[in-house]
Amino acid sequence: DTGVSQNPRHKITKRGQNVTFRCDPISEHNRLYWYRQTLGQGPEFLTYFQNEAQLEKSRLLSDRFSAERPKGSFSTLEIQRTEQGDSAMYLCASSSTHRTGTLEQYFGPGTRLTVT
Amino acid sequence: GENVEQHPSTLSVQEGDSAVIKCTYSDSASNYFPWYKQELGKRPQLIIDIRSNVGEKKDQRIAVTLNKTAKHFSLHITETQPEDSAVYFCAASEDSGGGADGLTFGKGTHLIIQP
């Protein structure tokens, strides 16, 4: 499968613990995005990278959240000191700026986080 | 920042009829408007998108129209089929450097196709 992959698919953690998610984009896609989706809502943008550079962060992104893409390929999203309000589906998407004519962001299957 | 409003939240239509979903956006800098379909438990998938230099785009039974002056865009699905049942999201973003910035999504429309 050459699509966007995310691991783990499910994560249950206790409040106050740290969690880390991984996203592997489509090969050769240079942009990688993180979104959060809660039940009954549209995805909410968190941050995105072009290669290694983090180009944009949502003002809603708490300082407990940090994302990295050290080699411009996979990315990790870490949440420190988790709170129950962090329970959501965390979606990753990727796109390419080299393909003329399309701006499509391809989404991964998501990581469902439950904070107890 | 950008704000996207989407209506209606639920839409029920008879199979074979047309469905229309409407969105408005607030940031005049937005110039890329995709529509995503999300089935229960699945990832969002792009069904059609439009850029601000185009007023209308069509792909088989699906069409999108854009009115930049009024800052609204709409999704039209004709000859609806049971497999069209899903949640549809509109989104807006700015095209920068050959790619889209982070998307701002609407809250979604649950489309129900009645047999």
Interface residues (C-beta under 8 A of the other chain):
Chain A: N30 R31 Y33 Y35 G40 Q41 G42 P43 E44 F45 L46 T47 Y48 Q50 L55 E56 S58 R59 L91 S95 S96 T97 H98 T100 L103 E104 Q105 Y106 F107 G108 P109 G110
Chain B: G1 Q6 Y32 P34 Y36 K42 R43 P44 Q45 L46 D49 R51 F89 A91 S93 D95 G97 G98 G99 A100 D101 G102 L103 T104 F105 G106 K107 G108
